[in-house]
Amino acid sequence: MTLYRRLSAGSLLVLSVALAGCVSTTAPDPTNESQFLPELPEGIMNVVAPNQDLTAVRIMPSDGCYWYRHSNVVETTFVPLRTRDGRMICTNAGAPAA
């Protein structure tokens, strides 16, 4: 009898949940100042929408887009940097497909 047949449905569920714990879901640390760009390129400054914190901007490796640190009373998180018309600002290498 194969191993698969020996395991009950409950055992498979427990095994899959245990293996799912091995996946890394590390989010960027909003307190790590070294990850932020020292200054934004002039082209970005010309198209960025107002009311975004440009003092803490980084390029997310997962998508190649610019994200800024947004802090409020409840949390500090990263939000995509957007143009005046609401589009995400990305590098050419990481630009999402249209």
Sequence and secondary structure as in RCSB ss.txt:
>XXXX:A:sequence
MTLYRRLSAGSLLVLSVALAGCVSTTAPDPTNESQFLPELPEGIMNVVAPNQDLTAVRIMPSDGCYWYRHSNVVE
TTFVPLRTRDGRMICTNAGAPAA
>XXXX:A:secstr
  HHHHS HHHHHHHHHHHHTTS      TT GGGS SS  HHHHHHB SSS TTSEEE TTT BEEEEEE SS 
EEEEE BBTTS B B TTT    
